[in-house]
Amino acid sequence: MNILIADDHDLVRETIGAFLMAEGFDTVIMAASLIEALDAMRRQRFDLVLLDYDMPGMNGLEGIARARALSYGRPVAVISGSNSLELGEAAIRAGASGFVPKAMASRAMVQAIRRMVVGDIFAPFGLLQAAPVPGDGPNQLTRRETDVLRGICEGKSNKEIARDLDLQEVTVKLHVKTLSRKLNARNRTHAAMIARDTKLA
């Protein structure tokens, strides 16, 4: 997995980066500002981009939209020294795939990053119940589950969906299982019927 970490605090940025490398991530690129992060995104595709809320160039949450425009549909998340519920809600409403407090334990942060890479939305416990996630309906599908559901509605196989979304087929199978459970669907055909009736995909 290729990760971009953008944070203007050298110690924070380098500590997170070193831990991710130790955990087996393929590439961890670092930037000290939003401008540096955007430049890196123009040169390379990343599986996940982590943006510090308070770093130069972010202008509040405007930086999320700028980064998402260059992310090729891959997740962009916010890291912050704040545990503010309001900020977390605002970040997710602005299109972030997650809100990660810097105070999180290292291993918990790694798990959060892995979840976001496969398309889940991450936020501290309780936040997702309060914050509506872009693209989610009443059944609380993640953005990636919605992408997979759209592929099902188009009659595509798991292999075809995996190719279209640049995922492993086993990951698509997992998403099919979880979205079917959330929709109370008996099978993928039933899930597609529910999606069409409720305009979820």
N, C-alpha and C positions, 0 to 999 in steps of 0.2 A: 504493500500500500504506500502511496505517495501522499505526504501530508505537508501542507504549508502552514507555518505558525507565524503570525504577524503580531508583534508586541514591542512596544518601545522600551520596556524594561529588560535590559540585557540578561539579568540573572533569571528572571521568570522564563523568558524565551529559551534560553540555553538549557535551563533545568528540565523544562518540559520536553524539549527536543532530545536531550541526552537520554531521558527515560524512555521515550518512544523508540529510539534506536536500539536501546538495550532490550526492548520488548519484541524486537524483530521486524519493525516497520522497514520497508525497503529504502525509502528516501524521506528525509525530513529537511525541508528548505525553510530558512528563517528570513524574516523581514522586520524592519524597525518602524515602518509606517504603512499606511494604506497605499501610498504611491508605490513603494517598493513591492508591496504584495501584488498590486495590479500588474506591475512590470513582470514579475515572476510568472503570473498567470497567463500573460501573453506569450511567454516562451515555453510554457510547460503545462500539461494538464495534471490536476491533482485529484485524488480521491476524496479529499476533505480539506477545506480551508478554515482555519481558526483565526478570527479577528478580535483583537483586544478592543473593547468598547471605548476605552479612553485614549487610544493612541492618536497621534497626529493624522489628520486627513479624514477621520471617520465622520465628523460632523453629526454627532449623535448616532442615529441608525442609518443615515443615508449611505454609509459605506457598504452596507449589506447589499443594497440594490446594485451598486457599482461592481461589486465582486461577483454577484450572481450573474451579471451580464457576461462575464468572462469565464464562468465555471463549467460551461458545456453541460449544464444540468446536474452537475455533481453538488453535494451539499456544502453550504457555507454556514458556519456556526460562530457564535459570539462567546468569548471568554471575558470574564470580568472579576475584579476584586470585590464587587458588590454581590450580595445575596438577595437583592431587591426583587420581590415578587413582581412589582410593577414593571421594572426593567426587563425581566425575563418575559413577561407577557408581551411587552412592546416589541422585543426582538423577534419573537416567534410570529407575531402578527406581520412584522416587516419582511418575513420570508426566511428567517434563519432556521436552520435545521436543528438547532439546539442552543441552549444557554448553559454554559459551564462555568461555575464559580471557581476561581483559582484556588480557593481553600479546600477543594476536594482532595481526598487522598489520591496518591499517584495511580494506584491500581484501579480505583474507581473511575478516574479520568480516562484511563486506557480503555476500560470497558465501554464508557460513554462514547469514545471516539469510534470504536469498532461498531457500535450500534448505529451511529450516524452514517458511517461509510456504507452500510447495507441498506440505508434508506429510512431508518427510524428517526423519529423526533425525540430529542433528549432534553430534559430539564430536571431540576431537583424535584424530589418527591412532592406531589401535590400541585405542582405548577401546571402540569398539563391538564389537570382537571379544571383549572381556572381559565386557562388560555386557549381560545379557539385556534386550531392549527390550519394554516392556509391549505385549501383543497380538501379538508376533512368535512364530512357530513356528520349526521347524528351518530353514526356507527364508529366514529373515531379512527378511520383508516389513516395510516401514515401516507406521506407523499409517495413513497416507493410502492406501497401496497396499491395505491390508486393507479400508478403506472402499470403495475402488473394486471390489475383488474381491467384496465383499458385494453391491454393486449388480449385478455381472455374474451372480452366482448368482440374483438376483431377476429376471433376464431383462431388465434395463433397458439401453437404448441408452447410448452415450457421452454424448449430449446430455442424457438424463434424469439420468444420474449427475452430470454437471457441474452441472445445476440443483439437484439435491438437496444437493450438497456445496459449492455456491457457488464453483465453479471454472470456469476456461475449458475449453471442450471439448478444445482442443489439449493442455491439461495432463492431462486424463483419458486421452487417447490415449497420452501418454507413460507414464503409470502402468500402463496396460494392457500396453504393450510391455515395461516393466521387470519387472513382476510375472510375466508369462508366461515371460520368460527365466529368472527365479529359480526358477519352478516346473517348468521344462523342458516347458512346455505348448505344443502345436502351434498352438492358437488359443484364443479366449475360451471356447468351449464346453468344450474340454479343461481349461482353467484352472478352470472351475466344477466339473467332475467331480473334479478333484484336491482342490479346496477342500472339497467335501462329504465325500470319502473320508477326508481328514486333519483335518476339522473346523477348517479355517483361517478360515472365514467362516460 
